[in-house]
Amino acid sequence: MSILELIRLALARLAVSRLRAALTMLGIVIGVASVIALVAVGQGATSGITQQLQSLGTNLLTINPGAQTTGLVRRARGSATTLTVEDAVAIAALPSVAAIAPESTTQAVVVSPTANTTTQIVGTTADYVTVHNYQLWQGSGLTPMMVAQGLRVAVLGSTTADDLGIAADGVGSTITIDGLPYTVVGILQAKGGTGFVNQDDQVLVPLGTVSKYFTGSDSVRSVAVSIASADEMTAATDAITATLRTRHALAAADTSDFTIVTQAQLLSTVGNVTGILTALLAGIASISLVVGGIGIMNIMLVSVRERTREIGIRKAIGAKRRDILLQFLIEALTLSMLGGVVGVLVGLVVSAGIDKVAGWPLVINPTTVVLAVGFSGIVGIVFGVWPARQAAVLDPIVALRYE
């Protein structure tokens, strides 16, 4: 018999016992759907986080202070106060630096005439919008004059403006931050995001204002630097490192009291972590395929027993051992491949739903689909060989006498 005839025969046999075939395929369906969904969600999360990191700014690197040591206990990175406004001024003078935005942050209660919210207050300079690639929706950003004079003015993120109920006509209105009045001079366009930190929930004020009314220090939490060209990132990092080590009077053997993180490093870290997690989850989901293969083997063994007389009749009229082997092997393969196709459809629907809820882009890699279906076919072959062989080696005389 040809392969096509064997496939038609297999489909006819499966149609006779539809419920049993469906239940047998269930393990394969669950396994393939899990692999497709988990890999798609992992790739969607990676894509979403990558987009968010890229939206932070163009050719961006971030300088953070080092860790503070209290007694013999080393605290978390960024806990020291080793970066100052003067450091930022020195870095801004480097030829490869296009723009720079030192940042000092705190949490505070912000009150408008109709609402209030607790949000992040970012003390920064006029270049913050440029460095972090923000666009203005209304009004203007901070200006050098506002920053130099330490005026009580504020630029609101879109989420903060919505929370305060002044998104439509906020420019020119007055809000209070910890009881002090500030004039709203601008509102930023929404960036959106897929992470736990909302880039649109913040209030920008002049750096000196935060230092004067909140922190009482000229140290900054971080310094964001936009480099003129991506090709200059390495050279710029080296120049910034040398400048800060000189300013902080560090000897050659001393460890730097600051860290510099580039977008490329963040993207590489995110890619590595999500890649490992995706592979791990896909491996765990593949266990379902093995379980489904065991189910196929079990059902095919039962089928061989039920069809013993049929096998005997086919052998009596001239069917060879190879024909019987192929017949049952094709049935097992057809069962697993049908389960694989259904599993792909279910996996696509599930992954689309998860990505929509999480706000991630839907990323479907055709290679993953092909590998999942191919693996389900291999499972069908591997777990179908033994039942097929059991059928092929039956003695036709014994089979014809079987009741």
N, C-alpha and C positions, 0 to 999 in steps of 0.2 A: 504493500500500500504506500501511496505517496504521503508526504508530510501534510499536504492540504487535506487529504482524506482523513488522516489521523486526527487533525485539528477539528474537522467537522464532527468526527465520531466522538471526540472528547467533549465538545460543546453539547452534543446531543445527550451524552451520558450525564453531564452536569445539569442539564435542563430537567432531567427526570427527577432528580432530588435537589431542587433549588434551595430549600431551607438548609439542608446539610452542607451544600456547597458554599452558601453565604456565610454560615457559621465558621466553616473551615477557613474561608478567606479573611475572616475578621482579624485574626492575628496579623496577617500580612498588611491589611489595610491600616491597622493601628500603628504598626511599625513604620511603614513608609510615610504615613501622614505625620507621625512624630518627627521623623528625620527632616522632612521637607519644612515643617513649621518651625522647628527649632533652629535650623540653619538659616531660614529666611528671616526669622526674628533677630538672630544674632547679627546677620549682615545688615539688616535694617537699622539696628541699634548702632552699629559701627558707623554706618553712613550718616545717621542723624547726629551723632556726637562729633563726627568729623566736620560736618557742615557748621555745627555750632562753634567749634573751635576756630574754623576758618573765618566765621563771621565776627570773631573778636577783634580782628584787625589784619592789616596787610603787612607781611614780613615782620611780625610782632615777636618780640622777646620780652620776658618779664624778669625783673630783678627783685628777689625777695631777701629779707634779712636772714641771718643765720639763727641758730638755736641758742637759747639762753641756758646757762648752767647755774643751778642753785645748789650750793653745797656739792654733793657728788651726783646730783640728779640732773640729767640733761633733758630739757623740755623739748617740745615739738619744734620742728623747723619753722622759722618765721616768728618765733617768740621773742627774739632779741630786738633791740632798737638801734641797729647799726647803720641804717640808711637815713640820710637827712636830705633836706631840700638843697643844701649846698652840693651834695653828691649828684643830685639830678642836674643842677646847673653845670657842673663839670662835665657830665656825660653829654649834655646837649651841645657842648662845644666840639665834640668829635665830628670829623668830616662825614662819616658814614651815617650819622643819625639824622633822619628826616624830621621827626617830631618826638616829643617826650612828654609823659604825663605822670608825675609823681602822685600817689594816692594815699590819703589818710582816711580811714573809715571808722564809723561808729553806728550804733543802732539808736534810734530816737523816735519819739512820738511826733507825728506830723498832723496838724489840725487845719482844716479848711473851714469856711463858714458853715458847711453842711455835713461834714464827715471828718473822720480821723483814721489814721492807720499807723502802724509801727513798721518802719522800713529802714533800709540802709542809707546812711548819709555819707556821701563820698566827697571829701575835700580834694580838689584837683585844680588843674590849670586849664587855660583856654584850648590846649591841644588835645584834651581828652576825647572830644568828639571825633577828631581826625585819626588819632591813634587807634581807637577802638571801632572805627568804621561805622559810626552812627550817622543817621540823617535826621535833620530837624523837621518836625511836623508843623510846629507853630513857633513864632518868635525867633529868638537867636540863642546861641550858646553862650557860655562864659567868654568874656573878652579879656584881653590882657589888662585893661584899665580896671575892670571889676576885681580881678585877682590881685593886682598890685595894691589896690586900696582896701582890700578885704571887705567889700560891700556885702550886705546881707541880701543877696539875690540867690535865686534857685532855678535850676533847670530840672524838670520832672521827667522821669521815665513814663512811658505810656500806661503801664499798669498802675503806677502810683497815682497818675492823674485820674484814671478811672475810679480808683478806690476813694479818692478825695472828692469825686463828683464834679471836677472842673476840667474835664478833657475837652469840652467843646469851646469854652471861652476862658481858659485859665490864664493866658498871658495878661499880665498887668494886675492880677488878683493878689491878695496877700494871704500867706499861710503862716502858721507859727510852728517852729521846731524847738521842742523843749521850752515852750513859752515865749520865745523870741520871734518877732515878726520878720518875714522874708518876702521879698517881691518876686513873683514868678515871671521870669523873662523868656522862658522857652519850654517847649514840650518835645521830647524825642519821638521819632517814629518807632513803632514796635519792631523788634527783631524776632520775637518768638524764641522758642528753645525747647529742647527735649530733655534737658538735665534737671537736677534738683534746684539749681540756682537760676532764678528768673532775672535775665539781663534787663528787663523792662521795669523792674520794681526797685527804684533807687531815686535819690535826689542828689543832684550835683550842686555843690556850693564852692566858693573860692577856698583854696587850700588854707589860707591864713585864718579863715573864719572857723574852720574845724579846730585848728591849733589854738585859737584864742578862746573859744567858748566850750570846747568839748575835751580835747586831749591835753592841752597845756604843754605841748612838746613840739619841737620842730622835726622830730623823726617821722618817717612815713612808713606805711605798711608795705608798699611795693612801688616799683617804678616801671611803668610800661613804656617801651621804646619801639618806635617804628623805624626800621632800617630802610635806607633809600632803595636798595636792590637786594633781591634774594641771594644774588651771588656774593654779597658782602656780609652775609650773616656770620660766617666763621671769623672773618677778620674783625668785624664789629664786636663780636663776643670777646675775642682776645683783647681788643683795645679797651673795652669797658672793664674787663677783669684787671688789666694792668692799672687803669686809672683809679679804680676803687681800692686796690691793694696799696697803691702809693698814698692815697688820701687817708687810709686807715692805718698807715704806718706798720704794715705787716712785713715781717721778715720772710726770706725765701722759704724757710722751713715751716712757717706758720700756715695753718689752714685758713682758707678764706672765710670771713664772717658774713658771707652772702652767697646766694645761689642764683644762677642765670638759667632760665628755662626757655627754650625756643618752641615755636609751633611744631616744628618737625619732630622734636623729642616727644611732645605731648601726643601727636598723631601716631608716632611709632609705638608708644606705650599703650595707647588705646587699642590700636590694631592688634598688638601682641596679646593683650589680656582678653579681648573679645574673641580673638581667633582660638585661643586655648579653651575658653569656656564653651564656644560653639562646638568645637571638636569633641569635647568631653560630653556635652549633652547629646550630640548626635550619636556618639558611641553608646551611651546608655540607652537611647531610643532604639538603636539597632538590635538590642537584646529582644525586643518585641518581634523582630523578624525571625530570629532563631526559634522563639516560642511558636510563632506561626508555622514555621517549617516543621516543627515536631507535630503540630496538629495535622498538617498535610500528610505526613508519613503515617500517622495513626489512621486517618480516614482511608488512605490508599490501601493499607493492610486489610482494613475491614472490607474494602471494595474487592480486593483480590479474593477473600474468603467467600463473599457473597456471589462472586461471578466465576467460581471454580468450574462449574459445568459448562459455562460459556467458553472458558479458556480451553477446556477439553474438546469441545465441538470444533473450535477454530483450529486446534492442532490436528484433529482427526481429518479435516478437509484440506490440510496442506499448509497451514500457517507455520512459519518457522519460529524458532526461539527469539530471533531478532525482532520479528514482527510483534510478538507479544510484549517484549521488552520496550519497544518504541511506543506501543499503544499506551501502556500505563505511565511511561515517562512523560509522554506528551500531555496526558491528562493532568499529571502533577504540575507540569510546567504551565499549562493553560490556567490552572487554578491560581497559581502564584502570580502569574503575569496580570490576570484580571484583577486580583487583589492589589497589585502594585499600581495599576492605572487608577483604580478607585481611590487608593491611598493618596496618590498625587493630587487628585481633585480635592479631596477632603483637606489635605495639608495646605493647599493654596488658599482655600476658603478660611481656614483657621488662622494662618499667618496674616492674611489680609485684615481679619478682624482684630487680631492682637496689635498689629502695627497701627491700625486706625485709632484704637483706644490709646495707645502709648504715644501717638503723634510722630512715629518714625516713618520714613519712606519705605514702601514695599520693594524689597530687592529679591528677585528670584533669579538664581543662577541656573541656567539650563544644564550645566554640568552636574549639579546636584540632583536634578530631576532624573537625568539619564542614569546616574550612578545608583540612585535609590531603586528605580525600576529594574535596572540590571542586576542589582544585588538580590532583589526579590526573585528574579528568574533563576539566579544561582542557587538560592535557597530551595526553590522548587525542584531543581535538578538533583541537588545533593540529597534532599530528604525523600525524593521520589525514586532514587536508584534502587534502594533495597526492596521496597514493595514491588517495583517492576521486575526485579530479578526473581523475587519469590514467585511471581506469576509465570515468568518465562521458564523456570526449571520444573514446573509441575509436570508430572507424568500424565499424559493424555488418558490412559486407561483408568488410572486412579481418579482423575478429574471427572471422567464421564460417570463413574460409579458414585461420585460424591452426592450426598443428599443435603 
